[in-house]
Amino acid sequence: MSTSELVKTQKDASTVSPPRSKRPWLSERLQSFLLLLPSFIATGIFVYGFISFTIYISLSNWRTLVRDMSLRQPLLANYADLFAMPRWQADLRNTVVFTIFFMGISLGVGLGLAILLDRKLFAGTVLRNVFLFPYALSFVVCGVAWRWIFNPEAGVNILFNLLGINPLLAAVGVGPLQPGWATDPTILLKVNDALALIWPAAGKLQVQFGVPVAMIPVAIAASWQLSGFVMAMYIGGMATIPEEVREAARIDGATEWQVYRRVLIPMLAPVTISLAVLLLHTSLKIFDLVYTMTGTGPGFATDVPAIFVFEMMFKATRYNLASAGAIFMLIAVGVVIIPYLTSSLRKG
Amino acid sequence: MVARQNTIPRKPVASRIGHILLWLVLILAFLFYLMPIYVMVVNGFKEAANVSLSTMWSFPDNIQSGGFAEAARKLWPNMQNSLIMVIPATIISSFLGALNGYLLSKWKFPGADVLFTIMLFGFFIPYQAVLLPLVRFLQTIHLYGTIPGLILCHVVYGLPITTLMFRNYFAGVPTELIEAAGVDGAGMLTIFWKVMLPLSVPAFIVVGIFQFTNIWNDFLFGVTVVPNPASQPVTIALNNLSGSFSVDWNVVMAGAVIAALPTALVYIFLGRYFVRGLLAGSVKG
């Protein structure tokens, strides 16, 4: 940015500006368009062409290995079947619960770490690198490791004994802390009855809506991997805020805490919005981590739409149902991402 | 900075408590972030006879090859698959992204931004929405089940993000450089080749690392486009290893370390560029 401004001022200062090239503009624009065309066509086919095909399958009778491309009547029957499935209803519930925990933990921890590291610290760079490290690993590696950490017979449950938490609980007469983690089918805060009061159709729901406790360890593992990314984005954002802003707030008598609470965090709102959009879209698509860490879980307690679509597509070969699920995922992601993309386009 | 130092003598006790709390939180976070890595490494080094869930947190009795020998033997063919996939896919998608980014930032035609935004959406879609037609398409062109098929997927679906990163990079390169070259009679592609490419080495490092990490860590394309276990990338092989009941637990942990090693090494040695890629790849808000 500064270089281009520098060059510009130099150019304005010189009285003799170089003559503009005489080649016609139209042909240059056309040439640029033609050079970009292969990429546009590739994206057109691989993204929009294939999506259109999937939409068509989601409306078709193709439900076995035998290809049947006739349209199913009524038109949205596959979608009706999909939303009537207990497993899909559980998946939607799990996605909401996962999103809340995952976004809450990642944004909170990431911002917290960024603030804690926002000062001259011994080994500050080392800490920052350690916190971001999980982001360089694959979801599969992450899932494999956390699967053992949250194994009810190992991992953190043994740590509770080693760290003296369980002996302490026993001393005050409380049973040991031995959660089943991802193997626990319990649903907390069941809301079906309450939901039925405001939305009568909720009475027809096939699954208990609430918080499946098995989803919490999955959200912790995902946050382990992505909170470092949140931290890095916030640190990047803080670096763009001039020191004078903090100075001014301090001169006005703000404490360190108030400088963050009242000045820096509000100024970081654009970063927060970007992060919220990116994390939300990640959580709508989450697949590899859950697939390797817990799979579908007890009673589909950790199943997610991406796993449902994958299994319906490549194991059960229910192609029309799988496509309907995939298109629903696409719509959900589109609702989050498209406004974000168009607004950054308008900003230029 | 000066003001912050001045606040210290004002409230010495409070700030000392604050300092202790700060470090307490940071040390706990440090341990939490390293915990899964500790579990993988420590148990990977245990021998099959010594590995048990109850001793998960303890050091191995003696450092030997542990599960690494068997994990390496099992995963090596898949590591090779991943390598011959990730290297061409990274190079091709970076190079095409550079050309696209150059054209979209320096030779804009009417509607270029809109077309680019439509293209960029392709980076965010859940790939489940394209998998069935993609598999059929690859079968038709006889690339289904092959590494070149996977490379094609990673190049095409990687184009939006590499184009975005180079577009932002070239936007910061002065247009006067192009005008000067244009005066000398150089064409659009000559300018790209002779002027812009030599300037964009830093961008290539950032985009290359970003793509290398993304493609190496991919699971969905690998598992759907390549059904034959012998031809699959290492992420899928690791998942198979982890789900297999006949494989000892120490081997799985060692396998996770091995599968993570390439991106981990890139992060450790080129972390600076990795962070830059994150900030550049996240679409400015």
Interface residues (C-beta under 8 A of the other chain):
Chain A: M1 T3 S4 V7 K8 K11 P18 P19 R20 S21 R23 E28 R29 L30 Q31 S32 F33 L35 L36 S39 F40 A42 T43 F46 V47 Y48 G49 F50 I51 F53 T54 I57 V109 G112 L113 L116 L117 R119 K120 L121 L127 N129 V130 F131 L132 F133 P134 Y135 A136 L137 S138 F139 V140 V141 C142 G143 V144 A145 W146 R147 W148 I149 N151 E153 A154 G155 I158 L159 L162 W224 G228 F229 A232 M233 G236 E243 R246 E247 R250 E256 P270 V271 I273 S274 V277 L278 H281 L284 K285 F287 D288 Y291 T292 A306 V309 F310 M313 F314 Y319 A322 S323 G325 A326 I327 M329 L330 V333 G334 I337 I338 Y340 L341 T342 S344 L345 G348
Chain B: M1 A3 R4 T7 L22 V25 L26 A29 F30 F32 Y33 L34 M35 P36 I37 V39 M40 N43 L53 S54 M56 W57 L96 L99 N100 L103 L104 W107 K108 F109 P110 A112 D113 V114 L115 T117 I118 M119 L120 F121 G122 F124 I125 P126 Q128 A129 V130 L131 L132 P133 L134 F137 V156 Y157 L159 P160 T163 G172 V173 P174 T175 E176 E179 A180 G182 V183 M188 L189 T213 W216 N217 D218 F219 L220 T224 T235 I236 L238 N239 S242 G243 W249 V252 M253 G255 A256 A259 A260 T263 A264 V266 Y267 G271 F274 V275 L278 L279 S282 V283 K284 G285
